[in-house]
Amino acid sequence: MYYFLFLPLYLVSLLPFFILYRVSDVIFFIMYHLAGYRRKVVTKNLELAFPEKDVNERRKIAKEFYRRFADSMVETIKLLSISESAFRKRAQMDYSGLAGLAAEGRNFHFFMMHQMNWEFGNQAFALNAPTEVSFAVYQKINNPSFNRLVLHIRKRFGGNLVSVHDFRNEAQQYMKGQYSFGLLADQSPPTGGAGYWLNFMGAPAPFVMGPDKSVRRLNPVIVFLNAVRVRRGYYRFEPVVVGTDVRNWKEGEFTRKYRDFMQRCIRENPSNYLWSHRRWKHVYQPTFRKNWIDDNLPPES
């Protein structure tokens, strides 16, 4: 079954970018104008995130989001066959500013959100990590064939992957020496009570606790990544060092800093964020107050 999925997509990936982007235009038209793919989710998310914008402004953001989402689909398929040299021209990631810290033997934890194109970001991280050993976390996909395909894409340029479900056991092999670790860190926890709660883009949202706890325990260099879409098919992934000695950070401090970083990036380029992702799917309950870490008081009801 896997090869019935892989072979047609591989053949599509051999098409030049200018043809793939015509395919993307068709995908956009179907998703946005015909199928209305997750339109209610996108509309609700934008209403929560940008209450100060009128309907037309939010509709413009949504429309551009769908265009970029469609582009990300065909760009991800292209990763099945694109050469490393061609990819490097389209995904710039300059880690030269981290060379001094790497020479000191420091470990690095990189955190990125679901900006377009995050699959390019995964590959760029694998190719440009400041340490010899690097690995990233992935969420297993239920469909075995599709999961195998995604793993194949993400490992093409030498990336090492660790399952989120067995992180403690699988990560140990990469953490014995100096390493770089990458995580898409804007996923919601499985239940509202399992995360830290704070205001995100003006509405209460839970964040997973794991990264906050691990950085204080392991004391790595913390790097946030902002994905900048230079033009169609070209991206720049900008590393921002936010902490080099975090052992004494208070509980929740990492999460608040990451929330602030995400908000700034989203407001600077709102259509580049994955608005079909249900960031606010959990509703805040008074029983979650013990996990509220924001400076402002939690909702009363």
CYANA upper distance limits for C-alpha pairs under 8 A (distance plus 0.5 A):
  1 MET  CA      5 LEU  CA      7.24
  1 MET  CA    145 SER  CA      7.08
  2 TYR  CA      6 PHE  CA      6.56
  2 TYR  CA    145 SER  CA      5.13
  2 TYR  CA    146 PHE  CA      7.85
  2 TYR  CA    148 ARG  CA      8.01
  2 TYR  CA    149 LEU  CA      8.01
  3 TYR  CA      7 LEU  CA      6.08
  4 PHE  CA      8 PRO  CA      7.45
  5 LEU  CA      9 LEU  CA      7.07
  5 LEU  CA    145 SER  CA      7.88
  5 LEU  CA    146 PHE  CA      8.19
  6 PHE  CA     10 TYR  CA      6.42
  6 PHE  CA    149 LEU  CA      7.27
  7 LEU  CA     11 LEU  CA      6.76
  8 PRO  CA     12 VAL  CA      6.81
  9 LEU  CA     13 SER  CA      6.61
  9 LEU  CA     77 ILE  CA      7.07
  9 LEU  CA     80 LEU  CA      8.47
 10 TYR  CA     14 LEU  CA      7.14
 10 TYR  CA     77 ILE  CA      7.85
 10 TYR  CA     78 LYS  CA      8.42
 10 TYR  CA     80 LEU  CA      6.46
 10 TYR  CA     81 SER  CA      7.35
 11 LEU  CA     15 LEU  CA      7.91
 12 VAL  CA     77 ILE  CA      8.02
 12 VAL  CA     78 LYS  CA      8.25
 13 SER  CA     74 VAL  CA      8.43
 13 SER  CA     77 ILE  CA      6.04
 13 SER  CA     78 LYS  CA      4.87
 13 SER  CA     79 LEU  CA      7.78
 13 SER  CA     80 LEU  CA      6.73
 13 SER  CA     81 SER  CA      6.54
 13 SER  CA     82 ILE  CA      8.26
 14 LEU  CA     78 LYS  CA      7.64
 14 LEU  CA     81 SER  CA      6.93
 14 LEU  CA     82 ILE  CA      8.38
 15 LEU  CA     19 ILE  CA      6.91
 15 LEU  CA     20 LEU  CA      6.93
 16 PRO  CA     20 LEU  CA      6.87
 17 PHE  CA     21 TYR  CA      6.57
 18 PHE  CA     22 ARG  CA      7.16
 19 ILE  CA     23 VAL  CA      7.03
 20 LEU  CA     24 SER  CA      6.71
 20 LEU  CA     74 VAL  CA      6.71
 20 LEU  CA     75 GLU  CA      8.49
 21 TYR  CA     25 ASP  CA      6.68
 21 TYR  CA     71 ASP  CA      7.21
 21 TYR  CA     74 VAL  CA      7.78
 22 ARG  CA     26 VAL  CA      7.06
 23 VAL  CA     27 ILE  CA      6.83
 23 VAL  CA     74 VAL  CA      8.13
 24 SER  CA     28 PHE  CA      6.57
 24 SER  CA     67 ARG  CA      8.21
 24 SER  CA     70 ALA  CA      5.73
 24 SER  CA     71 ASP  CA      5.95
 24 SER  CA     73 MET  CA      8.13
 24 SER  CA     74 VAL  CA      6.85
 25 ASP  CA     29 PHE  CA      6.75
 25 ASP  CA     67 ARG  CA      7.86
 25 ASP  CA     70 ALA  CA      7.87
 26 VAL  CA     30 ILE  CA      6.78
 27 ILE  CA     31 MET  CA      6.54
 27 ILE  CA     70 ALA  CA      6.48
 28 PHE  CA     32 TYR  CA      6.29
 28 PHE  CA     33 HIS  CA      8.29
 28 PHE  CA     66 TYR  CA      6.59
 28 PHE  CA     67 ARG  CA      6.06
 28 PHE  CA     70 ALA  CA      6.06
 29 PHE  CA     33 HIS  CA      5.80
 29 PHE  CA     34 LEU  CA      7.26
 30 ILE  CA     34 LEU  CA      5.30
 30 ILE  CA     35 ALA  CA      6.25
 30 ILE  CA     36 GLY  CA      8.20
 31 MET  CA     35 ALA  CA      5.53
 31 MET  CA     36 GLY  CA      5.86
 31 MET  CA     37 TYR  CA      5.60
 31 MET  CA     66 TYR  CA      7.90
 32 TYR  CA     36 GLY  CA      5.41
 32 TYR  CA     37 TYR  CA      6.96
 32 TYR  CA     39 ARG  CA      8.35
 32 TYR  CA     63 LYS  CA      7.69
 32 TYR  CA     66 TYR  CA      7.10
 38 ARG  CA     42 VAL  CA      6.79
 38 ARG  CA    276 SER  CA      6.70
 39 ARG  CA     43 THR  CA      6.42
 39 ARG  CA    276 SER  CA      8.29
 40 LYS  CA     44 LYS  CA      6.52
 41 VAL  CA     45 ASN  CA      6.55
 41 VAL  CA    275 TRP  CA      8.08
 41 VAL  CA    276 SER  CA      6.43
 41 VAL  CA    277 HIS  CA      8.33
 41 VAL  CA    278 ARG  CA      7.37
 42 VAL  CA     46 LEU  CA      6.70
 42 VAL  CA     62 ALA  CA      7.49
 42 VAL  CA    275 TRP  CA      5.72
 42 VAL  CA    276 SER  CA      5.65
 42 VAL  CA    277 HIS  CA      8.50
 43 THR  CA     47 GLU  CA      6.70
 43 THR  CA     58 ARG  CA      8.28
 43 THR  CA     59 ARG  CA      8.43
 43 THR  CA     62 ALA  CA      7.96
 44 LYS  CA     48 LEU  CA      6.80
 45 ASN  CA     49 ALA  CA      6.60
 45 ASN  CA    275 TRP  CA      6.98
 45 ASN  CA    276 SER  CA      8.49
 45 ASN  CA    278 ARG  CA      8.04
 45 ASN  CA    279 ARG  CA      8.23
 45 ASN  CA    280 TRP  CA      8.06
 46 LEU  CA     50 PHE  CA      6.14
 46 LEU  CA     51 PRO  CA      8.22
 46 LEU  CA     58 ARG  CA      6.88
 46 LEU  CA     62 ALA  CA      8.40
 46 LEU  CA    275 TRP  CA      7.94
 47 GLU  CA     51 PRO  CA      5.84
 47 GLU  CA     58 ARG  CA      8.04
 48 LEU  CA    201 MET  CA      7.83
 48 LEU  CA    202 GLY  CA      7.59
 48 LEU  CA    203 ALA  CA      6.97
 49 ALA  CA    200 PHE  CA      8.50
 49 ALA  CA    201 MET  CA      5.42
 49 ALA  CA    202 GLY  CA      6.89
 49 ALA  CA    203 ALA  CA      7.83
 50 PHE  CA     58 ARG  CA      8.08
 50 PHE  CA    201 MET  CA      8.11
 53 LYS  CA     57 GLU  CA      6.38
 53 LYS  CA     58 ARG  CA      6.92
 54 ASP  CA     58 ARG  CA      6.91
 55 VAL  CA     59 ARG  CA      6.53
 56 ASN  CA     60 LYS  CA      6.68
 57 GLU  CA     61 ILE  CA      6.98
 58 ARG  CA     62 ALA  CA      6.68
 59 ARG  CA     63 LYS  CA      6.61
 60 LYS  CA     64 GLU  CA      6.82
 61 ILE  CA     65 PHE  CA      6.55
 61 ILE  CA    270 PRO  CA      7.16
 61 ILE  CA    271 SER  CA      5.68
 62 ALA  CA     66 TYR  CA      6.83
 62 ALA  CA    271 SER  CA      7.18
 62 ALA  CA    275 TRP  CA      8.48
 63 LYS  CA     67 ARG  CA      7.01
 64 GLU  CA     68 ARG  CA      6.80
 64 GLU  CA    271 SER  CA      6.22
 65 PHE  CA     69 PHE  CA      6.49
 65 PHE  CA    271 SER  CA      4.98
 65 PHE  CA    272 ASN  CA      6.67
 65 PHE  CA    273 TYR  CA      7.77
 65 PHE  CA    274 LEU  CA      8.01
 65 PHE  CA    275 TRP  CA      8.01
 66 TYR  CA     70 ALA  CA      6.59
 67 ARG  CA     71 ASP  CA      6.79
 68 ARG  CA     72 SER  CA      6.62
 68 ARG  CA    116 MET  CA      7.35
 68 ARG  CA    271 SER  CA      8.18
 68 ARG  CA    272 ASN  CA      7.45
 69 PHE  CA     73 MET  CA      6.94
 69 PHE  CA    116 MET  CA      7.54
 69 PHE  CA    274 LEU  CA      8.18
 70 ALA  CA     74 VAL  CA      7.25
 71 ASP  CA     75 GLU  CA      6.56
 71 ASP  CA    232 ARG  CA      8.42
 71 ASP  CA    233 GLY  CA      8.26
 72 SER  CA     76 THR  CA      6.45
 72 SER  CA    116 MET  CA      6.88
 72 SER  CA    117 ASN  CA      6.06
 73 MET  CA     77 ILE  CA      6.97
 74 VAL  CA     78 LYS  CA      6.71
 75 GLU  CA     79 LEU  CA      7.08
 75 GLU  CA    233 GLY  CA      7.77
 76 THR  CA     80 LEU  CA      8.05
 76 THR  CA    119 GLU  CA      6.94
 76 THR  CA    120 PHE  CA      7.93
 78 LYS  CA     82 ILE  CA      6.44
 79 LEU  CA    153 ILE  CA      6.78
 80 LEU  CA    153 ILE  CA      6.38
 80 LEU  CA    156 ARG  CA      8.28
 82 ILE  CA     86 ALA  CA      7.05
 82 ILE  CA     87 PHE  CA      6.93
 83 SER  CA     87 PHE  CA      6.63
 84 GLU  CA     88 ARG  CA      6.65
 84 GLU  CA    157 PHE  CA      7.71
 85 SER  CA     89 LYS  CA      7.17
 86 ALA  CA     90 ARG  CA      7.35
 87 PHE  CA     91 ALA  CA      6.70
 88 ARG  CA     92 GLN  CA      6.82
 88 ARG  CA    124 ALA  CA      8.10
 89 LYS  CA    234 TYR  CA      8.24
 90 ARG  CA    233 GLY  CA      6.93
 90 ARG  CA    234 TYR  CA      4.92
 90 ARG  CA    235 TYR  CA      6.50
 91 ALA  CA    120 PHE  CA      7.12
 91 ALA  CA    121 GLY  CA      8.02
 91 ALA  CA    124 ALA  CA      6.84
 91 ALA  CA    234 TYR  CA      6.52
 91 ALA  CA    235 TYR  CA      5.41
 91 ALA  CA    236 ARG  CA      6.25
 91 ALA  CA    237 PHE  CA      7.79
 92 GLN  CA    124 ALA  CA      7.82
 92 GLN  CA    235 TYR  CA      6.80
 92 GLN  CA    236 ARG  CA      5.18
 92 GLN  CA    237 PHE  CA      6.63
 93 MET  CA    124 ALA  CA      6.95
 93 MET  CA    125 PHE  CA      8.11
 93 MET  CA    128 ASN  CA      7.24
 93 MET  CA    236 ARG  CA      6.53
 93 MET  CA    237 PHE  CA      5.48
 93 MET  CA    238 GLU  CA      6.95
 93 MET  CA    239 PRO  CA      8.28
 94 ASP  CA    128 ASN  CA      8.00
 94 ASP  CA    237 PHE  CA      8.17
 94 ASP  CA    238 GLU  CA      7.73
 94 ASP  CA    239 PRO  CA      8.10
 95 TYR  CA     99 ALA  CA      7.56
 95 TYR  CA    128 ASN  CA      7.36
 95 TYR  CA    129 ALA  CA      7.70
 95 TYR  CA    130 PRO  CA      6.86
 95 TYR  CA    239 PRO  CA      7.67
 96 SER  CA    130 PRO  CA      8.44
 98 LEU  CA    102 ALA  CA      6.68
 98 LEU  CA    130 PRO  CA      7.24
 99 ALA  CA    103 ALA  CA      6.58
 99 ALA  CA    130 PRO  CA      7.13
100 GLY  CA    104 GLU  CA      7.02
101 LEU  CA    105 GLY  CA      7.33
101 LEU  CA    106 ARG  CA      6.32
102 ALA  CA    106 ARG  CA      5.82
102 ALA  CA    107 ASN  CA      7.76
102 ALA  CA    130 PRO  CA      6.80
102 ALA  CA    131 THR  CA      7.07
105 GLY  CA    178 GLN  CA      6.84
106 ARG  CA    178 GLN  CA      7.17
106 ARG  CA    220 PRO  CA      7.18
106 ARG  CA    221 VAL  CA      7.37
107 ASN  CA    131 THR  CA      8.35
107 ASN  CA    178 GLN  CA      6.02
107 ASN  CA    179 TYR  CA      5.71
107 ASN  CA    180 SER  CA      6.32
107 ASN  CA    220 PRO  CA      5.59
107 ASN  CA    221 VAL  CA      6.66
108 PHE  CA    179 TYR  CA      7.06
108 PHE  CA    180 SER  CA      5.11
108 PHE  CA    181 PHE  CA      6.65
108 PHE  CA    220 PRO  CA      5.71
108 PHE  CA    221 VAL  CA      5.22
108 PHE  CA    222 ILE  CA      6.59
108 PHE  CA    223 VAL  CA      7.63
109 HIS  CA    180 SER  CA      6.40
109 HIS  CA    181 PHE  CA      5.29
109 HIS  CA    182 GLY  CA      6.50
109 HIS  CA    183 LEU  CA      8.40
109 HIS  CA    215 VAL  CA      8.40
109 HIS  CA    220 PRO  CA      6.68
109 HIS  CA    221 VAL  CA      6.67
109 HIS  CA    222 ILE  CA      5.64
109 HIS  CA    223 VAL  CA      6.61
110 PHE  CA    180 SER  CA      7.87
110 PHE  CA    181 PHE  CA      6.43
110 PHE  CA    182 GLY  CA      5.13
110 PHE  CA    183 LEU  CA      6.78
110 PHE  CA    222 ILE  CA      6.76
110 PHE  CA    223 VAL  CA      5.28
110 PHE  CA    224 PHE  CA      6.27
110 PHE  CA    225 LEU  CA      7.42
111 PHE  CA    182 GLY  CA      6.46
111 PHE  CA    183 LEU  CA      5.59
111 PHE  CA    184 LEU  CA      6.39
111 PHE  CA    185 ALA  CA      6.38
111 PHE  CA    222 ILE  CA      8.40
111 PHE  CA    223 VAL  CA      6.84
111 PHE  CA    224 PHE  CA      5.42
111 PHE  CA    225 LEU  CA      6.55
112 MET  CA    182 GLY  CA      8.23
112 MET  CA    183 LEU  CA      6.77
112 MET  CA    184 LEU  CA      5.30
112 MET  CA    185 ALA  CA      6.48
112 MET  CA    186 ASP  CA      8.16
112 MET  CA    224 PHE  CA      6.64
112 MET  CA    225 LEU  CA      5.55
112 MET  CA    226 ASN  CA      7.32
113 MET  CA    118 TRP  CA      8.11
113 MET  CA    184 LEU  CA      5.61
113 MET  CA    185 ALA  CA      6.17
113 MET  CA    186 ASP  CA      5.75
113 MET  CA    225 LEU  CA      8.36
113 MET  CA    226 ASN  CA      8.46
113 MET  CA    262 MET  CA      7.90
114 HIS  CA    118 TRP  CA      6.30
114 HIS  CA    184 LEU  CA      7.23
114 HIS  CA    186 ASP  CA      7.41
114 HIS  CA    273 TYR  CA      6.60
114 HIS  CA    274 LEU  CA      6.19
115 GLN  CA    227 ALA  CA      6.64
115 GLN  CA    272 ASN  CA      5.92
115 GLN  CA    273 TYR  CA      5.09
115 GLN  CA    274 LEU  CA      6.61
116 MET  CA    227 ALA  CA      7.46
116 MET  CA    229 ARG  CA      7.89
116 MET  CA    272 ASN  CA      6.03
116 MET  CA    273 TYR  CA      7.09
116 MET  CA    274 LEU  CA      7.95
117 ASN  CA    121 GLY  CA      7.00
117 ASN  CA    227 ALA  CA      8.00
117 ASN  CA    235 TYR  CA      8.17
118 TRP  CA    122 ASN  CA      6.76
118 TRP  CA    227 ALA  CA      8.31
119 GLU  CA    123 GLN  CA      7.01
119 GLU  CA    154 ARG  CA      8.01
120 PHE  CA    124 ALA  CA      6.56
121 GLY  CA    125 PHE  CA      6.50
121 GLY  CA    227 ALA  CA      8.09
121 GLY  CA    237 PHE  CA      7.46
122 ASN  CA    126 ALA  CA      6.94
122 ASN  CA    136 ALA  CA      8.38
122 ASN  CA    154 ARG  CA      7.29
123 GLN  CA    127 LEU  CA      6.82
123 GLN  CA    154 ARG  CA      6.88
123 GLN  CA    155 LYS  CA      8.44
123 GLN  CA    157 PHE  CA      7.10
123 GLN  CA    159 GLY  CA      7.58
124 ALA  CA    128 ASN  CA      6.45
125 PHE  CA    129 ALA  CA      5.94
125 PHE  CA    182 GLY  CA      8.02
126 ALA  CA    134 SER  CA      7.21
126 ALA  CA    135 PHE  CA      7.97
126 ALA  CA    157 PHE  CA      7.25
126 ALA  CA    158 GLY  CA      6.92
126 ALA  CA    159 GLY  CA      5.36
126 ALA  CA    160 ASN  CA      8.23
127 LEU  CA    157 PHE  CA      7.09
127 LEU  CA    158 GLY  CA      7.88
127 LEU  CA    159 GLY  CA      8.18
129 ALA  CA    134 SER  CA      7.06
129 ALA  CA    180 SER  CA      6.97
130 PRO  CA    180 SER  CA      7.62
131 THR  CA    178 GLN  CA      7.26
131 THR  CA    179 TYR  CA      6.20
131 THR  CA    180 SER  CA      6.53
132 GLU  CA    178 GLN  CA      8.22
132 GLU  CA    179 TYR  CA      7.45
133 VAL  CA    174 TYR  CA      7.21
133 VAL  CA    178 GLN  CA      7.34
133 VAL  CA    179 TYR  CA      5.39
133 VAL  CA    180 SER  CA      6.89
134 SER  CA    159 GLY  CA      7.73
134 SER  CA    160 ASN  CA      7.09
134 SER  CA    174 TYR  CA      7.72
134 SER  CA    179 TYR  CA      5.87
134 SER  CA    180 SER  CA      4.98
134 SER  CA    181 PHE  CA      6.22
134 SER  CA    182 GLY  CA      8.30
135 PHE  CA    159 GLY  CA      6.87
135 PHE  CA    160 ASN  CA      5.03
135 PHE  CA    161 LEU  CA      5.98
135 PHE  CA    162 VAL  CA      7.46
135 PHE  CA    174 TYR  CA      7.69
135 PHE  CA    179 TYR  CA      8.33
135 PHE  CA    180 SER  CA      7.00
135 PHE  CA    181 PHE  CA      5.67
135 PHE  CA    182 GLY  CA      6.83
136 ALA  CA    159 GLY  CA      8.05
136 ALA  CA    160 ASN  CA      6.80
136 ALA  CA    161 LEU  CA      5.51
136 ALA  CA    162 VAL  CA      6.60
136 ALA  CA    181 PHE  CA      6.10
136 ALA  CA    182 GLY  CA      4.99
136 ALA  CA    183 LEU  CA      6.36
137 VAL  CA    161 LEU  CA      6.17
137 VAL  CA    162 VAL  CA      5.31
137 VAL  CA    163 SER  CA      6.25
137 VAL  CA    164 VAL  CA      6.34
137 VAL  CA    167 PHE  CA      8.27
137 VAL  CA    182 GLY  CA      7.17
137 VAL  CA    183 LEU  CA      6.20
137 VAL  CA    184 LEU  CA      8.30
138 TYR  CA    161 LEU  CA      6.92
138 TYR  CA    162 VAL  CA      6.61
138 TYR  CA    163 SER  CA      5.74
138 TYR  CA    164 VAL  CA      6.40
139 GLN  CA    163 SER  CA      6.65
139 GLN  CA    164 VAL  CA      6.24
139 GLN  CA    165 HIS  CA      8.18
140 LYS  CA    147 ASN  CA      6.96
140 LYS  CA    163 SER  CA      7.21
140 LYS  CA    164 VAL  CA      8.20
141 ILE  CA    146 PHE  CA      7.49
141 ILE  CA    147 ASN  CA      5.45
142 ASN  CA    147 ASN  CA      7.51
143 ASN  CA    147 ASN  CA      6.48
144 PRO  CA    148 ARG  CA      6.60
145 SER  CA    149 LEU  CA      6.76
146 PHE  CA    150 VAL  CA      6.74
147 ASN  CA    151 LEU  CA      6.72
148 ARG  CA    152 HIS  CA      6.63
149 LEU  CA    153 ILE  CA      6.84
150 VAL  CA    154 ARG  CA      6.72
151 LEU  CA    155 LYS  CA      6.59
151 LEU  CA    161 LEU  CA      8.47
152 HIS  CA    156 ARG  CA      6.68
154 ARG  CA    159 GLY  CA      6.83
155 LYS  CA    159 GLY  CA      5.06
155 LYS  CA    160 ASN  CA      6.99
155 LYS  CA    161 LEU  CA      8.13
162 VAL  CA    166 ASP  CA      7.95
162 VAL  CA    167 PHE  CA      6.64
162 VAL  CA    170 GLU  CA      6.43
162 VAL  CA    171 ALA  CA      6.78
163 SER  CA    167 PHE  CA      6.20
163 SER  CA    170 GLU  CA      7.83
166 ASP  CA    170 GLU  CA      6.60
167 PHE  CA    171 ALA  CA      6.04
168 ARG  CA    172 GLN  CA      7.23
171 ALA  CA    175 MET  CA      6.84
172 GLN  CA    176 LYS  CA      6.89
174 TYR  CA    179 TYR  CA      7.16
175 MET  CA    179 TYR  CA      6.60
186 ASP  CA    207 PHE  CA      7.78
186 ASP  CA    279 ARG  CA      8.46
187 GLN  CA    207 PHE  CA      7.80
187 GLN  CA    208 VAL  CA      7.81
187 GLN  CA    279 ARG  CA      7.83
188 SER  CA    195 GLY  CA      8.45
188 SER  CA    206 PRO  CA      6.77
188 SER  CA    207 PHE  CA      6.21
188 SER  CA    208 VAL  CA      6.76
188 SER  CA    279 ARG  CA      6.82
189 PRO  CA    194 ALA  CA      6.64
189 PRO  CA    195 GLY  CA      6.37
189 PRO  CA    206 PRO  CA      7.34
189 PRO  CA    207 PHE  CA      6.84
189 PRO  CA    208 VAL  CA      5.63
190 PRO  CA    194 ALA  CA      7.58
191 THR  CA    195 GLY  CA      7.97
191 THR  CA    282 HIS  CA      7.65
192 GLY  CA    206 PRO  CA      6.70
192 GLY  CA    282 HIS  CA      6.04
192 GLY  CA    283 VAL  CA      7.70
192 GLY  CA    284 TYR  CA      7.67
192 GLY  CA    288 PHE  CA      7.97
193 GLY  CA    287 THR  CA      8.45
193 GLY  CA    288 PHE  CA      6.28
193 GLY  CA    291 ASN  CA      8.22
194 ALA  CA    208 VAL  CA      7.63
194 ALA  CA    209 MET  CA      8.04
195 GLY  CA    206 PRO  CA      5.66
195 GLY  CA    207 PHE  CA      5.60
195 GLY  CA    208 VAL  CA      5.27
195 GLY  CA    209 MET  CA      5.96
195 GLY  CA    291 ASN  CA      7.38
196 TYR  CA    206 PRO  CA      5.77
196 TYR  CA    207 PHE  CA      5.64
196 TYR  CA    208 VAL  CA      6.91
196 TYR  CA    209 MET  CA      6.59
196 TYR  CA    252 GLY  CA      7.98
196 TYR  CA    291 ASN  CA      5.43
196 TYR  CA    292 TRP  CA      6.46
196 TYR  CA    293 ILE  CA      7.01
197 TRP  CA    204 PRO  CA      7.11
197 TRP  CA    205 ALA  CA      6.16
197 TRP  CA    206 PRO  CA      4.90
197 TRP  CA    207 PHE  CA      6.86
197 TRP  CA    284 TYR  CA      8.49
197 TRP  CA    288 PHE  CA      8.05
197 TRP  CA    289 ARG  CA      8.46
197 TRP  CA    291 ASN  CA      6.22
197 TRP  CA    292 TRP  CA      5.03
197 TRP  CA    293 ILE  CA      6.58
197 TRP  CA    294 ASP  CA      7.75
198 LEU  CA    204 PRO  CA      5.94
198 LEU  CA    205 ALA  CA      6.34
198 LEU  CA    206 PRO  CA      7.09
198 LEU  CA    207 PHE  CA      8.49
198 LEU  CA    256 ARG  CA      8.44
198 LEU  CA    292 TRP  CA      6.37
198 LEU  CA    293 ILE  CA      6.35
198 LEU  CA    294 ASP  CA      5.32
198 LEU  CA    298 PRO  CA      8.17
199 ASN  CA    203 ALA  CA      5.55
199 ASN  CA    204 PRO  CA      4.78
199 ASN  CA    205 ALA  CA      6.53
199 ASN  CA    294 ASP  CA      7.27
200 PHE  CA    204 PRO  CA      6.45
200 PHE  CA    205 ALA  CA      6.45
200 PHE  CA    259 ARG  CA      7.13
200 PHE  CA    263 GLN  CA      7.80
201 MET  CA    263 GLN  CA      6.78
203 ALA  CA    280 TRP  CA      8.33
204 PRO  CA    280 TRP  CA      7.93
204 PRO  CA    283 VAL  CA      8.31
204 PRO  CA    284 TYR  CA      7.08
204 PRO  CA    298 PRO  CA      8.40
205 ALA  CA    279 ARG  CA      7.49
205 ALA  CA    280 TRP  CA      6.07
205 ALA  CA    282 HIS  CA      7.56
205 ALA  CA    283 VAL  CA      8.24
205 ALA  CA    284 TYR  CA      7.88
206 PRO  CA    280 TRP  CA      8.37
206 PRO  CA    282 HIS  CA      7.91
207 PHE  CA    255 THR  CA      7.90
209 MET  CA    213 LYS  CA      6.91
210 GLY  CA    214 SER  CA      6.55
211 PRO  CA    215 VAL  CA      6.61
211 PRO  CA    254 PHE  CA      8.44
211 PRO  CA    255 THR  CA      8.46
212 ASP  CA    216 ARG  CA      7.22
212 ASP  CA    251 GLU  CA      7.61
212 ASP  CA    252 GLY  CA      6.86
212 ASP  CA    253 GLU  CA      8.05
212 ASP  CA    254 PHE  CA      5.97
212 ASP  CA    255 THR  CA      6.53
213 LYS  CA    217 ARG  CA      6.88
213 LYS  CA    251 GLU  CA      8.02
214 SER  CA    218 LEU  CA      6.41
214 SER  CA    219 ASN  CA      8.46
215 VAL  CA    219 ASN  CA      5.74
215 VAL  CA    220 PRO  CA      6.72
215 VAL  CA    222 ILE  CA      8.26
215 VAL  CA    246 VAL  CA      7.46
215 VAL  CA    247 ARG  CA      8.17
216 ARG  CA    246 VAL  CA      6.26
216 ARG  CA    247 ARG  CA      5.36
216 ARG  CA    248 ASN  CA      7.62
216 ARG  CA    249 TRP  CA      7.16
217 ARG  CA    247 ARG  CA      7.24
218 LEU  CA    247 ARG  CA      8.28
219 ASN  CA    244 THR  CA      8.08
219 ASN  CA    245 ASP  CA      6.65
219 ASN  CA    246 VAL  CA      6.03
219 ASN  CA    247 ARG  CA      6.04
220 PRO  CA    244 THR  CA      7.18
220 PRO  CA    245 ASP  CA      7.84
220 PRO  CA    246 VAL  CA      8.09
221 VAL  CA    241 VAL  CA      7.76
221 VAL  CA    242 VAL  CA      8.39
221 VAL  CA    243 GLY  CA      6.31
221 VAL  CA    244 THR  CA      5.04
221 VAL  CA    245 ASP  CA      7.61
222 ILE  CA    241 VAL  CA      6.37
222 ILE  CA    242 VAL  CA      6.22
222 ILE  CA    243 GLY  CA      5.64
222 ILE  CA    244 THR  CA      6.97
223 VAL  CA    239 PRO  CA      6.54
223 VAL  CA    240 VAL  CA      5.85
223 VAL  CA    241 VAL  CA      4.97
223 VAL  CA    242 VAL  CA      6.49
223 VAL  CA    243 GLY  CA      7.95
224 PHE  CA    239 PRO  CA      6.23
224 PHE  CA    240 VAL  CA      5.61
224 PHE  CA    241 VAL  CA      6.97
224 PHE  CA    242 VAL  CA      7.63
224 PHE  CA    258 TYR  CA      8.14
224 PHE  CA    261 PHE  CA      8.30
225 LEU  CA    237 PHE  CA      6.66
225 LEU  CA    238 GLU  CA      5.89
225 LEU  CA    239 PRO  CA      5.17
225 LEU  CA    240 VAL  CA      6.75
226 ASN  CA    237 PHE  CA      6.10
226 ASN  CA    238 GLU  CA      5.59
226 ASN  CA    239 PRO  CA      7.18
226 ASN  CA    240 VAL  CA      8.40
226 ASN  CA    265 CYS  CA      7.34
227 ALA  CA    235 TYR  CA      7.27
227 ALA  CA    236 ARG  CA      6.41
227 ALA  CA    237 PHE  CA      5.09
227 ALA  CA    238 GLU  CA      6.94
228 VAL  CA    235 TYR  CA      6.09
228 VAL  CA    236 ARG  CA      5.55
228 VAL  CA    237 PHE  CA      6.66
228 VAL  CA    238 GLU  CA      8.00
229 ARG  CA    233 GLY  CA      8.40
229 ARG  CA    234 TYR  CA      6.71
229 ARG  CA    235 TYR  CA      5.10
229 ARG  CA    236 ARG  CA      6.99
229 ARG  CA    272 ASN  CA      8.28
230 VAL  CA    234 TYR  CA      5.97
230 VAL  CA    235 TYR  CA      5.76
230 VAL  CA    236 ARG  CA      7.16
231 ARG  CA    235 TYR  CA      7.64
249 TRP  CA    253 GLU  CA      6.68
249 TRP  CA    254 PHE  CA      8.06
252 GLY  CA    256 ARG  CA      6.69
252 GLY  CA    293 ILE  CA      6.45
253 GLU  CA    257 LYS  CA      6.76
254 PHE  CA    258 TYR  CA      6.65
255 THR  CA    259 ARG  CA      6.53
256 ARG  CA    260 ASP  CA      6.67
256 ARG  CA    293 ILE  CA      8.35
256 ARG  CA    294 ASP  CA      7.74
257 LYS  CA    261 PHE  CA      6.71
258 TYR  CA    262 MET  CA      6.62
259 ARG  CA    263 GLN  CA      6.69
260 ASP  CA    264 ARG  CA      6.78
261 PHE  CA    265 CYS  CA      6.79
262 MET  CA    266 ILE  CA      6.57
263 GLN  CA    267 ARG  CA      6.57
264 ARG  CA    268 GLU  CA      6.66
265 CYS  CA    269 ASN  CA      6.78
265 CYS  CA    270 PRO  CA      8.23
266 ILE  CA    270 PRO  CA      5.16
266 ILE  CA    271 SER  CA      8.35
266 ILE  CA    272 ASN  CA      7.85
266 ILE  CA    273 TYR  CA      6.95
269 ASN  CA    273 TYR  CA      8.23
284 TYR  CA    288 PHE  CA      7.35
284 TYR  CA    299 PRO  CA      8.22
285 GLN  CA    289 ARG  CA      7.99
285 GLN  CA    301 SER  CA      7.39
286 PRO  CA    299 PRO  CA      8.36
286 PRO  CA    300 GLU  CA      7.58
286 PRO  CA    301 SER  CA      6.98
288 PHE  CA    292 TRP  CA      7.30
289 ARG  CA    298 PRO  CA      7.56
292 TRP  CA    298 PRO  CA      7.29
294 ASP  CA    298 PRO  CA      8.35
